Structure formats: C-alpha cells, structure tokens
Amino acid sequence: MIRINNIKNLLLVIGIALNVSTFAQTKSVEVFAVKLDKGKAAPLFKVNNDTKGKKVGWKNRIYIQPNVTFQTLEGIGGAFNEIGGEALLSLPLKEQNELINNLFSPDKANFTFCRTAIGASDFGIDAYSYSMTPNDFEMNHFSIDRDKKYVLPYIKSAIAVNPNFTLFASPWSPPAWMKESGKMVGLQKEGNRMKSDAKIQKAYANYFVKYVQEYAKEGVNVDRICIQNENDANTKYPSCIFPAKEMVEFTNNYMAPAFKKNSIKTKIYAGTFRAADQMDLMDFVQCENTEGIDGIGVQYTEAKIINDARTLIPNMKIIHTEGHCYNGKNSAEEAKHRLNEVASYINSGSTNFTYWNMILNETTKSGWDWPQNSLINIDRKEKTIQYNPDYNAMYIISKFIQPGDVRIASVNRSNSHPIITVKSPDGKIKVLVQNTNEKDGVFELAIENKSIKVNVPANAIAAIVLN
C-alpha cells in the first residue's frame, strides 16, 4: 500500500493507475550501446532516449520481476595466456598500459573475473610444466620461472589497474612424467591420463600446492582451481583424460587434504566439463562423495545440461570457464552471438562468463598452429593494436555486469532478443539487450506496474540502467 502524504506520491499513484512510466518522466533512465561492425578502443556511446510518438513492436517487450532473484554474480572477464603475454610485452610500455587499462579499468571494460593456465595451455608458446624433472615426488625442482617471462607480467599489469579481480586457473596436462604415456602433447591412442599410483597422485596434489604458494609470492592470488581443462579431451596440444569419478577421488584423497595441511584457501572446482562429453558432467552429478569439491566449471555446454545439473545438485556453484573460440576471423557476425552466449550461461545459473583469449598476436594462432578469435590482436613487428568486434561486445557486458549484482527474473515476450537482467547492491536495475534487427527499435520494459520505452540502435547491444 502506498501512503499518499505528498504531491510526489500522489503523482506516483496516478502514474501507476494510468500505466504510465514513472521512470520516463525523470532523468533516472540511461541507455548505452555498442555497435559490432568493427572493434574500437572506446566503443561505448550514450543513446538519445527520446521515444515520443514511437511505437513498440510486440517482439520488443521485456517483462521484469526485480523481487524474484537468483544467483549473485562474480563478474565477466577473459583468459591470460603465454602467447598473449608475449605479444603484450612486445609493445612500448605506454601502449601496454593503455591496452591493459582498456580491459581492466573501472571506467573502461572493467574485467573482474579471469582465467590462467597451470603450465602450458594450447595457447602457450609450446608445452611445459613446472615440474620437468622426472620422479621429483617432493617437488624439489618445481619452478614457475617460465611464467615470469610473459604470463606473470601480463597478470600483474592487470592487478595494477584492478587489484580486486578474481583469478582462477586450470592445467591442460599434468607434468609428462606423471602420465601413463610420459607425454604432455600428441594425440594418443592410450595413456593420455595420469598414473593411478598413489605416490604420483600425492605428488600432483603437492604440485597444485606449490603453484598456489609460488604465485602468492609473486603477489598473485589464485582464488580457485579447476582440476582439469576439458577432462574428456585427447588432443595434439596439452591435454589429459580425467573422468569425473577419478577427479572426485583425487580431490578427496589427495588434493583437498594437501590444501588443508598447507592452509591453502584456494577453492577446488571440478571440470572443466564441456558439451563434447556431456555425460561426464552427469557422471559428476551422480558422485556420492563430493565434499572436497567447491563447485564446477563448464564450457561449450548446452543450457539444458547446465539446468539439469543445477536441478540435481542445487547447492553446487557453477562457473563458466571458456567462451566460443571460433577460427581467428574476428568478424562482426561472430560478435553478434556473444550476448546470446553470455546470457545462456548467466541465465542458467553461472556466476560469471569467461571469454577465452583476451590478447593474441598478428597470426591469431596457437603454439599448435590453431587460429582463434581474441578481443585484441597485436602486431609484434609493426607495434600496432587491433581491437576486434568481440571487444565491443564484451566491453559493454563486463562494464554493466559486476561482482555483487544479482540476477533477476525477466522474459522477452517473443524470445527473439538476448537479454540479461540484474540488480546491483545500490538498487539499480540493469538490462542488457541486443537489437538483432537491421533497423533501430523501441523496446518497452514492464516492471511490476510500471513501464518505460527506450531506444536501441540496430544491430547493437544496449545497457539500460534504471536508477
């Protein structure tokens, strides 16, 4: 019940009674957008929100229930990798700082949730681990010196701009001597898995302990570890088969006890699981003893599978670990799919979204000659920086989805436009919506018994902020 004790409340009641937007009569609504036709270092622009006389198509209505809340979000970000670090450090220091500022500064893209590899990923320059000496069970020769050349300077430059972002990590392969094949790389008919010997598994748990400790000495806090990247993969680049049941047993018997013994606060997540072997995620769901697991990481996974897992283990945290990598073309058409991709994970219960390569060099290729997309490409010889259309998409998504935001209920009447709706701790409602049409459009937001019309440019992603 609204108490009418002043003119302001009287006008509010009249507005509700007439179903007139009380928001539209104030300056408390702002609309920002990015175009996706080409990449820009500063892609965000403010939209003129004069909708007088404009009609709303029935497909452009969004219904929002801000009092129906879901998960608290941890942020948006991307992945640090060795090839990206090497490219970044090829630039003069001024250009390095400007680029990192564009990714991490609160008044720019404001990335807050990022990933790195434990040893070599497929976007390492070549294969390596931190334990290259065979049978070093006590980790006497453990060393992160390789990371000090490119990876750690890359991460530290981001920390200098945004010291509070969350970092998680995962290995693509254990050290070669811990595997049945004795190899980190190469398509293998058999043996591309860790040895089952207790001494090996204990050493691998200690490997993770040393990694967290050595990174901490460098001023880098690893918030959580996903035990194995794409645990079903057998590839020409570093990989390891690590079934869900074995992952849980390894955690309970070795990794979690080692973390506890050494007072390691880093959380342990199962995965990363992917759609290529969707039943492996279902295998994890069926594991009875998952006390040592703090959450799960997913990538390339259908919303249906995530929702099924969340239904079966409702209290298990879910994070997204890698965005669609495409093929290095970095096209506007590919960028048009980003909000839909992010929405599919956030709206399925993930607390974050992690784009894959933030930076690559001019070749766009991995250490195994595999081209992929990135937010930014650096030409190492010419010392030039290219911002790609994906950068624009991730810029606006990250800028307006921040740690502490809570997802709220919403639906697009026609389900024709990707949308994410959140409420921030200060009470602001933020709506990310994409106008997928070739013409500028007017969207209507219906919030309880109020409504508001906003302009959204053609082929653009918009952020609507209701103060």
C-alpha positions in Angstrom: 0.0 0.0 0.0 1.4 3.4 -1.0 0.8 6.2 1.6 -0.2 9.4 -0.2 1.4 12.0 2.1 2.8 14.4 -0.5 2.5 15.5 -4.1 5.3 13.2 -5.3 3.4 10.1 -4.0 0.2 11.3 -5.5 1.7 11.6 -8.9 3.2 8.2 -8.4 -0.2 6.7 -7.8 -1.7 8.5 -10.8 1.2 7.2 -12.9 0.5 3.6 -11.8 -3.2 3.9 -12.3 -2.7 5.1 -15.9 0.0 2.5 -16.5 2.3 5.4 -17.4 6.0 5.1 -16.9 7.2 6.9 -13.8 10.7 6.3 -15.0 10.3 8.1 -18.3 9.3 11.3 -16.6 12.7 11.6 -14.8 16.3 11.5 -15.7 16.9 8.3 -13.9 17.0 6.1 -17.0 20.2 5.9 -19.1 20.8 3.9 -22.2 24.3 3.0 -23.5 25.2 0.9 -26.5 27.9 -0.6 -28.7 27.9 -1.3 -32.4 29.5 -4.6 -33.5 30.6 -3.7 -37.0 34.2 -3.1 -36.1 36.3 -3.0 -33.0 37.1 0.2 -31.1 39.2 1.0 -28.1 36.3 3.1 -26.7 33.2 1.6 -28.2 30.5 2.7 -25.7 28.2 5.6 -26.6 25.1 7.1 -25.0 21.8 6.7 -26.7 19.3 9.6 -27.2 16.2 8.2 -25.4 13.5 10.5 -26.9 10.8 7.9 -27.7 7.9 10.4 -28.1 5.5 9.2 -30.7 7.4 5.9 -31.4 5.6 2.6 -31.3 6.8 -0.6 -29.6 6.7 -3.8 -31.6 5.2 -6.8 -29.7 8.6 -8.6 -30.0 10.3 -5.8 -28.2 8.6 -6.1 -24.8 10.5 -7.3 -21.8 8.8 -8.2 -18.5 10.9 -7.9 -15.4 10.3 -9.0 -11.8 13.1 -7.4 -9.7 11.9 -9.1 -6.5 12.5 -12.6 -8.0 16.2 -13.1 -7.5 18.7 -15.8 -8.4 22.5 -16.2 -8.1 24.9 -13.4 -7.1 27.3 -12.7 -9.9 31.1 -12.7 -9.7 31.9 -10.8 -12.9 33.0 -11.0 -16.5 36.5 -11.5 -17.9 38.8 -13.4 -20.2 42.0 -15.6 -20.2 45.6 -14.7 -19.7 47.9 -16.9 -21.8 51.6 -17.0 -22.8 51.1 -16.1 -26.4 49.1 -13.0 -25.4 51.7 -12.1 -22.8 54.5 -12.3 -25.3 52.5 -10.1 -27.7 51.7 -7.5 -25.0 55.3 -7.2 -23.9 56.4 -6.6 -27.5 54.7 -3.1 -27.2 56.3 0.0 -25.8 55.4 0.4 -22.1 52.9 3.3 -22.8 50.9 1.2 -25.2 51.0 -1.8 -22.9 49.5 0.3 -20.1 46.8 1.8 -22.3 45.7 -1.6 -23.6 45.5 -3.1 -20.1 43.7 0.0 -18.9 41.1 -0.5 -21.6 40.5 -4.1 -20.4 40.6 -3.7 -16.6 40.0 -0.1 -15.6 36.6 0.6 -13.9 35.9 3.4 -16.4 36.6 1.1 -19.3 35.7 -2.6 -19.8 36.3 -3.3 -16.1 37.0 -7.1 -16.4 36.7 -8.7 -12.9 36.8 -12.5 -13.4 39.7 -14.0 -15.3 41.5 -17.3 -16.0 45.0 -18.5 -16.5 46.7 -21.9 -17.2 48.7 -24.0 -14.8 51.6 -24.7 -17.1 51.0 -24.7 -20.8 47.6 -24.3 -22.4 47.0 -24.7 -26.1 47.9 -21.0 -26.3 51.3 -21.5 -24.6 54.2 -21.0 -27.0 55.0 -24.7 -26.5 54.4 -27.4 -24.0 55.8 -27.0 -20.5 55.0 -27.8 -16.8 56.5 -26.6 -13.5 58.0 -30.0 -12.8 60.2 -31.0 -15.7 62.4 -33.3 -13.6 61.1 -36.9 -13.7 60.1 -38.6 -10.4 60.5 -35.4 -8.4 57.9 -36.5 -5.9 58.8 -33.9 -3.3 58.8 -31.1 -5.9 62.3 -30.1 -5.1 62.8 -28.8 -8.7 59.4 -27.1 -9.0 59.7 -23.8 -10.8 57.4 -21.1 -12.2 60.4 -19.3 -13.8 58.9 -19.8 -17.3 55.8 -17.8 -16.3 57.9 -14.9 -15.0 58.8 -14.1 -18.6 55.4 -13.4 -20.1 52.4 -14.7 -18.1 53.1 -13.2 -14.7 54.0 -9.7 -16.1 50.7 -9.9 -18.1 48.7 -10.8 -14.9 50.5 -8.3 -12.7 49.8 -5.4 -15.2 46.1 -6.2 -14.8 46.3 -6.3 -11.0 48.0 -2.9 -11.0 44.8 -1.5 -12.7 42.2 -3.6 -10.9 43.7 -5.3 -7.8 40.4 -6.9 -6.8 39.6 -9.0 -9.9 39.2 -12.8 -9.3 41.6 -15.2 -10.9 41.1 -18.9 -11.4 43.4 -21.5 -13.0 43.4 -24.9 -14.5 46.0 -27.3 -16.0 45.8 -28.7 -19.6 48.0 -31.6 -18.6 49.9 -32.8 -15.6 53.7 -33.0 -15.9 54.7 -35.6 -18.5 56.3 -38.0 -16.0 53.0 -38.2 -14.1 51.2 -39.6 -17.1 51.0 -43.2 -18.4 52.2 -42.0 -21.8 55.1 -39.9 -20.5 53.9 -37.1 -22.8 52.1 -33.8 -22.3 51.1 -33.5 -26.0 50.1 -35.5 -29.0 47.0 -37.5 -30.0 47.5 -40.7 -28.1 45.6 -44.0 -28.6 46.1 -44.8 -25.0 48.0 -43.5 -22.0 46.8 -39.8 -22.1 45.9 -39.9 -18.5 47.5 -39.6 -15.1 49.0 -42.7 -13.5 46.9 -44.2 -10.8 49.9 -44.8 -8.5 49.3 -43.2 -5.0 52.8 -41.7 -5.0 52.1 -39.9 -8.3 48.7 -38.6 -7.2 50.2 -37.3 -3.9 52.9 -35.5 -5.9 50.3 -34.0 -8.2 48.4 -32.6 -5.2 51.7 -31.1 -4.0 52.2 -29.6 -7.5 49.0 -27.6 -7.0 50.0 -26.5 -3.5 53.4 -25.3 -4.8 51.7 -23.5 -7.7 49.4 -21.5 -5.4 52.2 -20.7 -3.0 54.7 -19.6 -5.7 52.1 -17.4 -7.3 51.2 -15.9 -3.9 54.9 -15.0 -3.5 54.6 -13.0 -6.8 51.6 -11.1 -5.4 49.0 -13.1 -7.4 46.2 -14.8 -5.6 44.6 -17.8 -7.3 41.1 -17.9 -6.0 40.1 -21.3 -7.3 41.4 -24.2 -9.4 39.5 -26.3 -11.9 41.2 -29.7 -11.7 41.5 -30.4 -15.4 40.7 -28.4 -18.5 38.3 -30.3 -20.8 38.7 -33.5 -18.9 37.5 -35.6 -21.9 40.0 -34.2 -24.4 42.7 -36.1 -26.3 44.4 -33.6 -28.5 47.6 -32.6 -30.3 48.2 -29.9 -27.7 48.5 -30.5 -23.9 45.5 -32.5 -22.6 44.6 -35.3 -20.2 41.7 -37.7 -19.8 40.4 -37.3 -16.3 37.0 -38.8 -15.7 34.7 -37.2 -13.2 34.7 -40.1 -10.7 38.5 -40.1 -10.7 38.6 -36.4 -10.3 36.4 -36.6 -7.2 38.6 -39.4 -5.7 41.8 -37.5 -6.4 40.3 -34.4 -4.7 39.0 -36.2 -1.6 42.1 -38.4 -1.2 44.9 -36.1 -2.1 44.2 -32.5 -3.3 41.8 -31.3 -0.6 43.9 -32.8 2.3 47.1 -31.3 0.8 45.4 -27.9 0.7 44.1 -28.2 4.3 47.6 -29.3 5.5 49.2 -26.3 3.9 46.5 -23.8 4.8 45.7 -23.2 1.2 42.4 -21.2 0.9 42.1 -21.7 -2.9 38.8 -23.4 -3.8 38.7 -26.6 -5.8 36.3 -26.9 -8.7 35.5 -30.0 -10.8 35.9 -29.7 -14.6 36.1 -28.0 -16.8 33.3 -30.0 -18.3 32.2 -29.4 -21.9 29.4 -30.4 -24.3 31.7 -32.7 -26.3 31.2 -35.2 -23.4 28.0 -34.0 -21.7 27.5 -37.3 -19.8 30.8 -36.7 -17.9 29.0 -33.8 -16.2 26.2 -36.1 -15.4 28.7 -38.6 -14.1 29.9 -36.0 -11.7 26.4 -35.2 -10.6 26.0 -38.9 -9.6 29.2 -39.0 -7.5 28.2 -39.6 -3.9 31.1 -38.0 -2.0 31.9 -34.5 -3.3 32.7 -32.8 0.0 36.1 -31.7 -1.3 34.6 -30.0 -4.4 33.5 -26.3 -4.0 31.9 -26.0 -7.5 32.0 -27.0 -11.1 33.4 -25.3 -14.2 31.6 -25.6 -17.6 32.3 -24.6 -21.2 30.7 -25.4 -24.6 27.8 -26.8 -22.7 24.1 -26.5 -23.6 21.8 -24.6 -21.2 19.7 -27.8 -20.9 22.6 -29.8 -19.5 23.5 -27.0 -17.0 20.0 -26.7 -15.8 19.7 -30.4 -15.4 22.9 -30.4 -13.3 21.7 -27.5 -11.2 18.4 -29.3 -10.5 20.3 -32.4 -9.3 22.9 -30.5 -7.2 21.2 -27.2 -6.5 23.7 -26.0 -3.9 26.8 -26.6 -6.2 28.3 -23.3 -7.6 28.7 -23.2 -11.3 31.2 -21.0 -13.2 31.7 -20.6 -16.9 35.3 -21.2 -18.0 35.8 -20.6 -21.7 33.9 -18.7 -24.5 33.5 -19.9 -28.1 36.9 -19.6 -29.7 35.8 -19.5 -33.4 38.6 -19.5 -36.1 40.5 -16.3 -35.9 38.4 -14.3 -38.4 37.2 -11.9 -35.6 34.2 -11.0 -37.6 31.3 -8.7 -36.6 28.9 -11.6 -37.4 30.6 -13.7 -34.7 30.5 -10.9 -32.2 26.7 -10.7 -32.7 26.4 -14.1 -31.0 28.3 -13.0 -27.8 25.5 -11.6 -25.7 23.3 -14.7 -26.5 26.3 -16.9 -25.5 26.8 -15.0 -22.2 23.1 -14.9 -21.5 22.8 -18.7 -22.0 25.3 -19.3 -19.1 24.3 -16.5 -16.8 20.6 -17.3 -17.2 21.3 -21.0 -16.5 22.9 -20.2 -13.1 26.6 -19.5 -13.8 28.0 -16.8 -11.6 30.3 -15.5 -14.4 31.4 -15.6 -18.0 35.0 -16.0 -19.1 35.9 -15.1 -22.7 38.9 -17.1 -24.0 42.0 -15.3 -25.4 41.9 -11.6 -24.4 45.1 -10.9 -26.5 46.7 -12.7 -29.4 49.4 -11.8 -31.9 49.1 -10.9 -35.5 48.9 -14.6 -36.6 45.9 -15.3 -34.3 47.3 -18.8 -33.9 48.2 -21.1 -31.0 51.5 -22.8 -30.4 50.0 -25.7 -32.4 49.0 -23.6 -35.4 45.4 -23.3 -34.5 43.8 -19.8 -35.3 41.2 -18.5 -32.8 39.4 -15.2 -32.1 40.5 -12.7 -29.5 39.4 -9.4 -28.1 42.7 -7.7 -29.3 45.4 -8.6 -31.8 48.9 -7.1 -31.5 51.3 -7.0 -34.5 54.6 -7.5 -32.8 56.7 -6.2 -35.7 54.6 -3.1 -36.5 53.8 -2.4 -32.8 50.1 -1.9 -33.7 47.0 -2.8 -31.8 43.7 -4.0 -33.3 40.5 -4.1 -31.3 38.1 -6.7 -32.6 34.3 -6.7 -32.7 34.3 -9.2 -29.8 35.9 -6.5 -27.7 32.9 -4.2 -28.2 30.5 -6.9 -27.1 32.5 -8.0 -24.0 33.2 -4.3 -23.1 29.5 -3.5 -22.6 28.7 -6.8 -21.0 31.5 -6.6 -18.4 31.0 -2.9 -17.7 27.4 -3.4 -16.7 27.6 -6.9 -15.0 29.8 -6.5 -12.0 30.5 -8.6 -8.8 27.7 -8.4 -6.3 25.0 -7.9 -8.9 22.1 -10.3 -8.5 20.3 -11.9 -11.5 16.5 -11.1 -11.5 13.6 -12.6 -13.3 12.8 -11.4 -16.8 11.3 -12.6 -20.1 11.2 -11.3 -23.6 7.7 -11.8 -25.0 8.9 -13.3 -28.3 12.2 -14.7 -27.0 13.8 -13.1 -30.1 16.3 -10.8 -28.4 19.1 -12.0 -26.0 18.6 -10.4 -22.5 20.3 -10.4 -19.1 18.7 -8.5 -16.2 20.4 -7.8 -12.9 20.0 -5.7 -9.8 23.1 -4.1 -8.2 23.7 -3.7 -4.5 22.8 0.0 -4.7 19.4 -0.9 -6.1 20.0 -0.1 -9.8 18.3 -2.4 -12.3 20.5 -3.1 -15.4 19.2 -4.7 -18.5 21.5 -5.9 -21.3 19.5 -6.4 -24.5 20.5 -6.9 -28.1 18.5 -5.4 -31.0 19.0 -8.2 -33.6 17.1 -6.2 -36.3 18.5 -4.2 -39.2 16.5 -1.1 -38.0 16.6 1.0 -34.9 14.0 -0.2 -32.4 12.0 0.9 -29.4 11.9 -1.5 -26.5 9.5 -1.5 -23.6 10.4 -2.6 -20.1 7.5 -3.6 -17.9 8.5 -3.7 -14.3 5.7 -4.7 -12.0 3.0 -2.0 -12.7 5.4 0.5 -14.4 6.7 0.6 -17.9 9.3 2.5 -19.8 10.2 2.9 -23.5 13.8 3.1 -24.7 15.6 3.4 -28.0 18.0 0.6 -29.0 20.1 1.1 -32.2 20.0 -1.5 -35.0 22.5 -4.4 -34.6 23.6 -3.1 -31.3 23.9 -4.3 -27.7 22.4 -1.9 -25.2 22.7 -1.5 -21.5 19.6 0.1 -19.9 20.2 1.5 -16.4 17.3 2.3 -14.1 18.5 4.2 -11.1 
